[in-house]
Amino acid sequence: DAKTTQPNSMESNEEEPVHLPCNHSTISGTDYIHWYRQLPSQGPEYVIHGLTSNVNNRMASLAIAEDRKSSTLILHRATLRDAAVYYCILRDGANFGNEKLTFGTGTRLTIIP
Amino acid sequence: DAGVIQSPRHEVTEMGQEVTLRCKPISGHDYLFWYRQTMMRGLELLIYFNNNVPIDDSGMPEDRFSAKMPNASFSTLKIQPSEPRDSAVYFCASQQTIHQENTEAFFGQGTRLTVV
């Protein structure tokens, strides 16, 4: 499985933007970049995903480097509810049998009031 | 839809007993995943199914663990006999498909298992 590298923890002030980085230098052409987050005492929840182009949804934005070896999850205005562990995951989108969603250690985001 | 439903939410059992965890995926979803989460090992994929057929069970820790999906709306994860090191939160997740744009996996609230 292609690996991702994320900082163990980050802090951000409430109501400010947050940029969560992820390195994935061994990404393959069929790997999608997925982000999930896990709030305390809950199951993981989907945040966003992309392949090559930057993506926006109601929760966040995903900026993907041109060589696809890194990406950044952007929370435009952090709230206390965004305190969670954020996981960056590579997932093969083309080959049957390689659909597993494999979680790393993620980044624990702390929001400071 | 009520989302992915897991039962029980909490289970405390004695070492050596059989434990059965249950999962009802979202209707219409083709994929079902079982995960285990501990502080030491994080979130580990145990097994996943496509159209009720197990595709990859390489994450199942040992023969004491077994998983079944008798139909599209129900799956079980069984541990027999249970051991204290099996204590963890077990998550079930389902997904409609992965080969199209809508590739979001939905997770249940988890079952917290404590083996004493």
Interface residues (C-beta under 8 A of the other chain):
Chain A: Y32 H34 Y36 Q42 G43 P44 E45 Y46 H49 Y87 R91 G93 A94 G97 E99 K100 L101 T102 F103 G104 T105 G106
Chain B: V4 Y31 F33 Y35 G42 L43 E44 L45 Y48 N50 I55 D56 F91 A93 I98 H99 T103 E104 A105 F106 F107 G108 Q109 G110
